[in-house]
């Protein structure tokens, strides 16, 4: 029997059930009909963060960043490229800590950029500091 996974749409936050073996086949949201994976990190707000973290059956990697942060800007292209290498096994997302200060505070984000991996609603690991593409991919693969 094929296992169905819950995948949260990055566009409308609808929860979709997708057979695991079909994730890489350009799966679309049943509601908005947009691609569930586009090889780009998802920009999260508070409600999107909660939904992605709590309801996704795949790991969610979150880049906690700020627009004024030079290391964040330097890492952004590598993180973007990492999405094309890691999806659909994981969801890559970004959370602007300036816009979502409450979430950053609740999670104890003390330095940016910080990457954190969430699985089944729980943070499983975090890594502060900027990384290059290979570092991001290696770090994620080591923890998922």
N, C-alpha and C positions, 0 to 999 in steps of 0.2 A: 504494500500500500504506500502511496506517495504522501509524504508529510506536507501539510499545508502550513504556511507561515503567515503571521500577521505582519503586514508592511504598511506603515503610515505614509500616505501620500505627502510629498514635500510641498505640494501646491495648495491643497484644500484640507489637509489633515484628516482625511477619511481613512479608516482602517480597511485594508484590503486583505483578502485571503488569497495567497498565491501558492501553488504547488512548488516546493523547493527546487525541483529539477527544472522549473520553467522561469526562474528568476532572471536568468541571463538572456531571455528571449524577448527583450523589449516590452516587458510587462507594463500595462497601462492601468490607471486608476479607474475603477468601476463607476465613479461619480463624475469626475471632471475630464476623464479620458486622456489626461496628460501622462507622460512617461513617469514611472515610479523611480527610475534611475536615469540620470542624465550626465553622469561623469563630472558633476560639479557639486561642491559642498552646498548644503541647504542652509539658508540664512534663517535663524530661529529667533522668535520672540518668546515671551513667557509662556503663552499657551501652547505654541508649537514645540517648545522645549519639553514641557511636561508630557505632551502627547507622544512625541518621538521616543522619549526615554522610557515611559511607562508601558507603551503599547506595542512597540516593535519587537519582533521575535529575533531580529538580527542585532548584533552589537552596534552601538551608535558611538562614533568618535566625535567629540566636540572640541573645537578650537575656541578657547576663551581668549578674546582679543579686544583691542581698543583702537580707534582710528588714529590716535596720537602716538601709538607705540611703534617705534622704528623697527625693532626685531619682528613684530607682528607683520608689518608691511613686507619685510624681507622674506618671511616664511610663507606668505600668502600664495605666491605662484607654485611653490613646491606642494603645498597642501592641496591646491587646485588639481595639480597633476596626479597626486596620490589618489584622488577620487576615481580617476579613470583606471587605476591599477587595482584598487581594492573593492570597488562596487562590483557586483551586488552582494558580496559576502558580508559587508559592513556598510553602514550609512555614515558618510562624513557630513558634519554640520559645523556651523560657526555661530557663536553667540557674542554679540557686542556687549562687553561688560559695562560700557558707559550707558547704554540704553536699558540694560537689564541688571542694574546694580544689586537688586534684592537677591536674584538668583546667585550671582557671584559671591555675595556676602554669605548667603545660606550654605553654599558649598565650600566656603573658606578659600576662595581663589585669592591668593596673596601676590602672585606675580603673573605677568602676561608676557608672551603667550604661554598658556598652559593647555596641554592636550589631556583629555580624560576619556576613558572608555567606559561606557555604561552597558550593562547586560541585565535583562529582566528587571529594569527599574533601579538597579544598584550600580554605583560606581565600583569598578573592579580594579582600576589602576589610573594613575595620573603622572604626567611628566611635564615639569615646568621647563621653559626655555625653548628657543627656536631650534628647529631641526631642518636638515635638507631633505630632499625627496627620498633618497635611499634610507635615511634615518627614520623618517616617518613610516615608510612601508615596513621596514624591519621591526620597528617597535610595535606597530599594530599587529603584524603577523605573529610576533612572539607572545602576544597576550590574548589573541582570539582563537 
